[in-house]
């Protein structure tokens, strides 16, 4: 059997972080088993679907490196097939026409709630002759679900899960207007796409029982189900805006690398020993469903940020320069001189950055001179004695070879000759060059700026 998985989002909003993890697990499982990973856009809810949401899903998946092996399938293009299967069930006696009016269904629901019962369809048209139907009613097609026994799902994460058939009513599979319901369309699409494993959030577990009944009614072999626990906020409550970023777009805008986000999501509900930092190739080699736990996972933004810093330190310098340029795009393209400065200092800059936004902020001084006026803490380091020292230091730097070793030696000699510690010289110089009180090593900053720019900045601050 060739493994075929699918990620099936509804385009009603941004790509949620929980949905991104579902896509990741489907991708990794299919790759681990040498199979195929597919994408189905479940766009049958015409009132809520938007083109913007479809674009956001596709862009998010592309950014995460989770695009499917085949072109996406749009569920809305398959309504004729959904109707065909519903009518086949009707012809086989496994479904029936229901002529209930909206008012009858509402009264049925109110009566059940008043009696303390779950609101279920009472089956009044299950064995009734359609000839008795009132005029002008466009009938829905309902599945003739079994009333005795149980429906059982052997779930690859949750284990054996069962429900009494008496708790499930005869659900609508095709509405009166000819459109399919979600439960029916999903089954038909998964069957026709040859899906072997349905990996999705455990909020779909109750859907699996209803979908299993459609498979049984059609005589189709069902896929294997794997319902993975949801992601909660740090406090254990449902993940919401008050916890922080929720969508893939938000994490990208906050400066997270896709590798870091995927790495974090992989370890959120799945484990393999003490392995923490895993490349995509390593994840594919190790991932399987037996490592997925049953308990909900808690989002830990601090841990994600730490992991992001690890991936930034491993990232290619040229890629990070491009990321900095993108985040400063409103200022225009980077000049060759600025790119050269970034290239020289990037190894030191990325050691201190937790996010790409941090990196862009810390690299800002390489793009342009420090903004004036300086922040109070930085300005306090430029008292008159420090300014006089900087004026002398500019003369020394004008005669010094701009290599790390030569600059370090010159600064140390200058500090000693003035009876000062190196920090007392380096800190005012750092403020003059960067506008901040922290930066990569001062000799590296000087080399990156170059003699002409460094001395110009000292003169400017004076």
C-alpha positions as CSV (number, residue, x, y, z in Angstrom):
1,X,0.0,0.0,0.0
2,X,1.3,3.4,-1.0
3,X,0.6,5.9,1.7
4,X,-1.4,9.0,0.6
5,X,-2.2,11.7,3.1
6,X,-4.0,15.0,2.7
7,X,-4.2,18.4,4.4
8,X,-7.8,19.8,4.0
9,X,-8.2,23.3,5.3
10,X,-11.3,25.5,4.9
11,X,-10.5,28.9,3.4
12,X,-12.4,31.0,6.0
13,X,-9.4,32.8,7.5
14,X,-5.6,32.7,8.0
15,X,-3.6,29.5,8.2
16,X,-3.8,28.8,12.0
17,X,-0.8,27.5,13.8
18,X,-2.7,24.3,14.7
19,X,-3.6,23.7,11.1
20,X,0.0,24.3,10.1
21,X,1.1,21.5,12.5
22,X,-1.6,19.2,11.0
23,X,-0.1,19.9,7.5
24,X,3.4,19.2,8.8
25,X,2.4,15.9,10.4
26,X,0.7,14.8,7.1
27,X,3.8,15.8,5.1
28,X,6.3,14.1,7.4
29,X,4.2,10.9,7.7
30,X,3.9,10.6,3.9
31,X,7.6,11.3,3.3
32,X,8.6,8.9,6.1
33,X,6.7,6.1,4.4
34,X,7.6,7.0,0.8
35,X,4.1,8.2,0.0
36,X,2.3,11.2,-1.4
37,X,1.1,14.3,0.4
38,X,-1.9,16.1,-1.0
39,X,-3.8,19.4,-0.5
40,X,-7.6,19.7,-0.7
41,X,-9.2,23.2,-0.2
42,X,-12.6,22.6,1.3
43,X,-14.3,25.7,-0.2
44,X,-17.9,24.6,-0.2
45,X,-19.0,27.2,2.4
46,X,-19.7,29.9,-0.1
47,X,-20.8,32.4,2.5
48,X,-17.5,32.3,4.5
49,X,-14.8,31.3,1.9
50,X,-12.6,34.1,0.5
51,X,-10.0,34.3,-2.2
52,X,-7.8,36.1,0.3
53,X,-7.9,33.1,2.7
54,X,-7.1,30.7,-0.1
55,X,-4.0,32.8,-1.0
56,X,-3.0,33.0,2.7
57,X,-3.2,29.2,3.0
58,X,-1.1,28.6,-0.1
59,X,1.4,31.3,0.8
60,X,1.7,30.0,4.3
61,X,2.3,26.4,3.2
62,X,4.9,27.6,0.6
63,X,6.7,29.5,3.3
64,X,6.8,26.5,5.6
65,X,7.9,24.2,2.8
66,X,4.7,22.2,2.9
67,X,3.3,22.5,-0.6
68,X,1.6,19.3,-1.9
69,X,3.0,16.8,-4.4
70,X,0.1,17.5,-6.8
71,X,-1.9,20.6,-7.6
72,X,-4.5,21.4,-4.9
73,X,-8.0,20.0,-5.3
74,X,-10.8,22.4,-4.8
75,X,-13.8,20.7,-3.2
76,X,-16.3,23.0,-4.8
77,X,-15.4,21.6,-8.2
78,X,-16.7,18.1,-7.2
79,X,-20.3,18.8,-6.2
80,X,-21.6,16.7,-9.2
81,X,-19.6,13.7,-7.9
82,X,-20.9,14.3,-4.3
83,X,-24.5,14.3,-5.6
84,X,-23.9,11.2,-7.7
85,X,-22.7,9.2,-4.7
86,X,-25.7,10.5,-2.6
87,X,-28.1,9.4,-5.2
88,X,-26.4,6.0,-5.5
89,X,-27.0,5.5,-1.8
90,X,-30.6,6.5,-2.3
91,X,-31.1,4.0,-5.2
92,X,-29.5,1.3,-3.1
93,X,-31.9,1.9,-0.2
94,X,-29.1,3.1,2.1
95,X,-30.4,6.6,2.1
96,X,-33.9,8.2,1.8
97,X,-35.6,11.4,0.9
98,X,-36.5,13.7,3.8
99,X,-39.3,16.3,3.2
100,X,-39.1,18.0,6.6
101,X,-39.6,21.8,6.5
102,X,-37.2,24.1,8.4
103,X,-40.1,24.8,10.9
104,X,-40.5,21.0,11.6
105,X,-36.8,20.6,12.2
106,X,-36.7,23.6,14.5
107,X,-39.7,22.2,16.5
108,X,-38.0,18.8,16.7
109,X,-34.9,20.5,18.1
110,X,-36.8,22.5,20.7
111,X,-38.8,19.5,21.9
112,X,-35.7,17.5,22.4
113,X,-34.0,20.2,24.3
114,X,-37.0,20.8,26.5
115,X,-37.1,17.1,27.3
116,X,-33.3,17.1,28.2
117,X,-32.4,15.1,25.1
118,X,-29.7,15.8,22.6
119,X,-31.3,17.4,19.5
120,X,-31.4,14.6,16.9
121,X,-33.5,14.0,13.8
122,X,-36.3,11.6,14.7
123,X,-36.3,9.7,11.5
124,X,-39.9,10.5,10.6
125,X,-39.2,10.1,6.8
126,X,-37.0,7.1,7.1
127,X,-39.7,4.6,6.1
128,X,-42.3,6.9,4.8
129,X,-43.6,6.9,1.3
130,X,-42.3,10.0,-0.7
131,X,-45.8,10.1,-2.2
132,X,-47.0,11.5,1.1
133,X,-44.7,14.6,0.8
134,X,-46.3,18.0,0.9
135,X,-46.1,20.0,-2.3
136,X,-43.3,22.5,-3.0
137,X,-40.7,20.9,-0.7
138,X,-37.3,20.1,-2.2
139,X,-36.2,17.0,-0.3
140,X,-32.8,16.4,1.3
141,X,-31.2,13.0,1.2
142,X,-30.4,11.4,4.5
143,X,-28.2,8.5,5.2
144,X,-30.1,5.5,6.6
145,X,-27.7,5.0,9.5
146,X,-27.7,1.7,11.5
147,X,-29.7,1.9,14.7
148,X,-28.3,-1.1,16.5
149,X,-24.8,-1.9,17.6
150,X,-21.7,0.4,17.6
151,X,-19.6,2.3,15.2
152,X,-15.9,1.7,16.0
153,X,-12.8,3.7,15.0
154,X,-9.4,2.1,15.5
155,X,-7.5,5.4,15.8
156,X,-3.7,5.4,15.4
157,X,-3.3,8.0,18.1
158,X,-6.4,7.7,20.3
159,X,-6.7,3.9,20.2
160,X,-10.0,2.1,19.9
161,X,-12.9,4.6,20.1
162,X,-16.6,3.6,19.9
163,X,-20.0,5.1,19.9
164,X,-23.5,3.5,20.2
165,X,-25.3,3.9,16.9
166,X,-28.4,4.9,18.9
167,X,-26.6,8.2,19.6
168,X,-26.2,9.0,15.9
169,X,-29.1,10.2,13.8
170,X,-29.8,9.9,10.1
171,X,-27.6,12.8,8.9
172,X,-28.2,14.8,5.7
173,X,-25.7,14.0,3.0
174,X,-27.3,16.1,0.2
175,X,-29.3,19.2,1.0
176,X,-32.5,20.2,-0.8
177,X,-30.6,22.6,-3.0
178,X,-28.4,19.8,-4.2
179,X,-25.2,20.8,-2.3
180,X,-23.4,18.2,-0.2
181,X,-22.8,18.4,3.5
182,X,-19.3,18.5,4.9
183,X,-19.4,14.9,6.2
184,X,-20.5,13.4,2.9
185,X,-18.1,15.5,0.7
186,X,-15.1,14.6,2.8
187,X,-15.8,10.9,2.5
188,X,-16.3,11.0,-1.3
189,X,-13.2,13.1,-1.8
190,X,-11.0,11.0,0.5
191,X,-12.1,7.9,-1.3
192,X,-11.6,9.3,-4.8
193,X,-8.2,10.7,-3.9
194,X,-7.1,7.3,-2.6
195,X,-6.3,8.7,0.9
196,X,-5.0,6.0,3.1
197,X,-4.4,7.9,6.3
198,X,-6.5,10.8,7.6
199,X,-4.4,12.8,10.1
200,X,-6.3,15.7,11.6
201,X,-7.1,17.4,14.9
202,X,-9.0,15.5,17.5
203,X,-11.9,18.0,17.3
204,X,-12.8,15.9,14.2
205,X,-13.0,12.6,16.2
206,X,-16.8,12.7,16.4
207,X,-17.0,13.3,12.7
208,X,-15.1,10.1,12.1
209,X,-18.1,8.0,13.4
210,X,-20.5,9.6,10.9
211,X,-18.0,9.4,8.1
212,X,-17.3,5.7,8.9
213,X,-21.0,5.0,8.4
214,X,-20.9,6.5,4.9
215,X,-17.9,4.3,4.0
216,X,-19.8,1.3,5.2
217,X,-22.9,2.2,3.3
218,X,-21.0,2.6,0.1
219,X,-19.0,-0.6,0.7
220,X,-15.7,1.4,0.6
221,X,-12.6,0.5,2.7
222,X,-12.1,3.4,5.1
223,X,-8.7,5.1,5.6
224,X,-6.8,4.8,8.8
225,X,-7.6,7.6,11.2
226,X,-5.2,9.5,13.4
227,X,-6.7,12.3,15.5
228,X,-4.0,14.5,17.0
229,X,-4.6,16.6,20.2
230,X,-5.1,20.3,19.8
231,X,-2.7,23.1,20.7
232,X,-3.7,25.1,23.8
233,X,-2.3,28.4,25.2
234,X,0.3,28.4,27.9
235,X,-2.5,28.5,30.5
236,X,-4.2,25.4,29.1
237,X,-7.1,27.3,27.6
238,X,-8.0,27.3,23.9
239,X,-5.3,29.2,22.0
240,X,-6.5,32.8,21.4
241,X,-5.2,36.2,20.5
242,X,-4.6,37.0,24.2
243,X,-1.9,34.3,24.2
244,X,0.0,35.9,21.2
245,X,0.4,35.0,17.6
246,X,-2.0,32.4,16.2
247,X,-1.6,32.4,12.4
248,X,1.5,31.5,10.3
249,X,1.4,35.0,8.9
250,X,1.8,36.5,12.3
251,X,4.8,34.3,13.2
252,X,6.4,35.3,9.9
253,X,5.8,39.0,10.5
254,X,7.3,38.6,14.0
255,X,10.6,37.4,12.5
256,X,10.4,33.6,12.9
257,X,12.2,31.4,10.5
258,X,10.0,28.7,8.8
259,X,12.6,26.0,9.9
260,X,12.3,27.1,13.5
261,X,8.5,27.2,13.5
262,X,8.3,23.7,11.8
263,X,10.9,22.3,14.2
264,X,8.9,23.7,17.2
265,X,5.5,22.4,15.9
266,X,7.1,19.0,15.3
267,X,8.1,18.8,19.0
268,X,4.7,20.1,20.1
269,X,2.9,16.8,20.7
270,X,5.5,14.5,19.2
271,X,8.7,13.3,20.8
272,X,11.8,11.2,20.0
273,X,14.1,10.9,22.9
274,X,15.9,14.1,23.8
275,X,16.1,15.4,20.2
276,X,15.2,19.0,20.1
277,X,16.8,20.7,17.0
278,X,15.8,18.6,14.0
279,X,16.2,19.4,10.3
280,X,13.5,18.5,7.8
281,X,15.5,15.5,6.6
282,X,15.9,14.3,10.2
283,X,12.3,14.8,11.0
284,X,11.2,12.8,7.9
285,X,13.6,10.0,9.0
286,X,12.3,9.9,12.6
287,X,8.6,10.8,12.4
288,X,5.8,8.3,12.8
289,X,2.4,8.4,14.5
290,X,3.5,6.2,17.4
291,X,5.4,9.2,18.8
292,X,2.3,11.4,19.0
293,X,0.8,11.8,22.5
294,X,-2.9,12.0,23.4
295,X,-2.8,15.0,25.7
296,X,-3.2,18.6,24.3
297,X,0.0,20.5,23.8
298,X,0.7,23.9,25.3
299,X,2.1,26.7,23.2
300,X,5.4,27.9,24.7
301,X,6.4,31.2,23.0
302,X,9.6,31.5,25.0
303,X,10.7,28.0,23.8
304,X,9.8,28.8,20.2
305,X,11.9,32.1,20.4
306,X,14.9,30.2,21.9
307,X,14.6,27.6,19.1
308,X,14.4,30.4,16.5
309,X,17.6,31.9,17.8
310,X,19.3,28.6,17.3
311,X,18.1,28.4,13.7
312,X,19.2,32.0,13.0
313,X,22.7,31.2,14.2
314,X,22.8,28.3,11.8
315,X,21.3,30.2,8.9
316,X,23.3,31.3,5.8
317,X,24.6,34.9,6.1
318,X,23.4,35.9,2.6
319,X,19.9,34.7,3.4
320,X,19.9,36.8,6.6
321,X,21.1,39.8,4.7
322,X,18.1,39.4,2.4
323,X,15.8,39.1,5.4
324,X,17.2,42.3,6.9
325,X,16.8,44.1,3.5
326,X,13.2,42.9,3.3
327,X,12.4,44.2,6.8
328,X,13.9,47.6,5.9
329,X,12.4,47.7,2.4
330,X,10.5,50.9,3.1
331,X,13.9,52.7,3.2
332,X,14.8,51.6,-0.3
333,X,17.3,48.9,-1.5
334,X,20.5,48.4,0.4
335,X,23.5,50.0,-1.3
336,X,26.6,47.9,-2.1
337,X,28.4,49.5,0.8
338,X,25.7,48.7,3.3
339,X,25.5,45.1,2.0
340,X,29.3,44.8,2.5
341,X,29.0,46.1,6.1
342,X,26.2,43.6,6.8
343,X,28.2,40.8,5.2
344,X,31.2,41.7,7.4
345,X,29.3,41.9,10.7
346,X,26.5,39.3,10.2
347,X,28.4,36.4,11.9
348,X,28.5,38.6,15.1
349,X,25.0,40.0,14.7
350,X,23.2,36.7,14.3
351,X,24.8,35.4,17.5
352,X,22.7,37.9,19.5
353,X,19.4,37.8,17.6
354,X,16.3,35.9,18.8
355,X,14.2,36.9,15.8
356,X,14.7,38.3,12.3
357,X,13.1,41.5,13.6
358,X,15.8,41.7,16.3
359,X,18.4,41.1,13.7
360,X,17.1,43.9,11.5
361,X,16.9,46.3,14.5
362,X,20.5,45.5,15.6
363,X,21.8,45.9,12.1
364,X,20.1,49.3,11.6
365,X,23.2,51.3,12.4
366,X,25.0,49.6,9.5
367,X,22.4,51.1,7.1
368,X,22.5,54.7,8.4
369,X,24.1,56.7,11.2
370,X,22.5,56.7,14.6
371,X,19.3,58.7,14.9
372,X,19.5,61.9,16.9
373,X,18.8,62.7,19.6
374,X,20.2,59.6,21.3
375,X,18.3,57.7,24.0
376,X,19.1,58.9,27.5
377,X,21.2,55.9,28.5
378,X,23.4,56.2,25.4
379,X,23.6,60.0,25.6
380,X,24.8,59.7,29.3
381,X,28.0,58.1,28.0
382,X,28.9,61.1,26.0
383,X,29.7,63.6,28.8
384,X,32.4,66.2,27.9
385,X,35.4,64.1,29.1
386,X,34.2,61.2,26.8
387,X,33.7,63.6,23.9
388,X,37.3,64.9,24.3
389,X,38.6,61.4,24.4
390,X,36.6,60.5,21.2
391,X,38.2,63.5,19.4
392,X,41.6,62.2,20.3
393,X,40.6,58.7,19.4
394,X,39.5,59.7,15.9
395,X,43.0,60.9,15.2
396,X,44.4,57.6,16.3
397,X,41.9,55.6,14.2
398,X,42.9,57.6,11.2
399,X,46.4,56.2,11.4
400,X,45.4,52.6,12.4
401,X,45.1,49.6,10.1
402,X,41.5,48.5,10.0
403,X,41.9,44.9,11.0
404,X,40.5,43.4,14.2
405,X,43.9,42.7,15.6
406,X,45.3,46.2,14.9
407,X,42.2,48.0,16.1
408,X,42.1,45.9,19.3
409,X,45.7,46.7,20.0
410,X,45.2,50.4,19.3
411,X,42.2,50.7,21.5
412,X,44.0,49.0,24.4
413,X,47.0,51.1,24.0
414,X,44.9,54.3,23.9
415,X,43.0,53.3,27.0
416,X,46.2,52.5,28.9
417,X,47.8,55.8,27.9
418,X,44.8,57.6,29.4
419,X,44.7,55.5,32.6
420,X,41.4,54.0,31.6
421,X,40.0,50.5,31.3
422,X,39.1,49.4,27.8
423,X,35.4,49.5,28.5
424,X,35.6,53.2,29.3
425,X,36.9,53.9,25.8
426,X,34.8,51.3,24.0
427,X,31.4,52.3,25.3
428,X,31.5,56.0,24.2
429,X,32.9,54.8,20.9
430,X,30.1,52.2,20.6
431,X,27.5,54.9,21.2
432,X,29.1,57.2,18.6
433,X,29.2,54.4,16.0
434,X,25.9,52.6,16.6
435,X,23.8,54.9,18.8
436,X,23.3,52.0,21.3
437,X,25.0,50.7,24.4
438,X,25.3,47.2,23.1
439,X,26.6,45.8,19.8
440,X,28.9,43.1,18.5
441,X,32.6,43.5,19.6
442,X,33.7,47.1,18.9
443,X,36.7,46.1,16.7
444,X,34.3,44.1,14.5
445,X,32.0,47.1,14.3
446,X,34.9,49.3,13.2
447,X,36.0,46.9,10.5
448,X,32.4,46.5,9.2
449,X,31.9,50.3,9.0
450,X,35.4,51.0,7.5
451,X,37.8,53.9,8.5
452,X,36.0,56.6,6.5
453,X,32.5,55.9,7.8
454,X,33.7,55.3,11.4
455,X,35.6,58.5,11.7
456,X,32.7,60.4,10.0
457,X,30.3,59.1,12.6
458,X,32.6,60.1,15.4
459,X,32.9,63.6,13.9
460,X,29.1,63.8,13.5
461,X,28.4,62.8,17.1
462,X,30.9,65.5,18.3
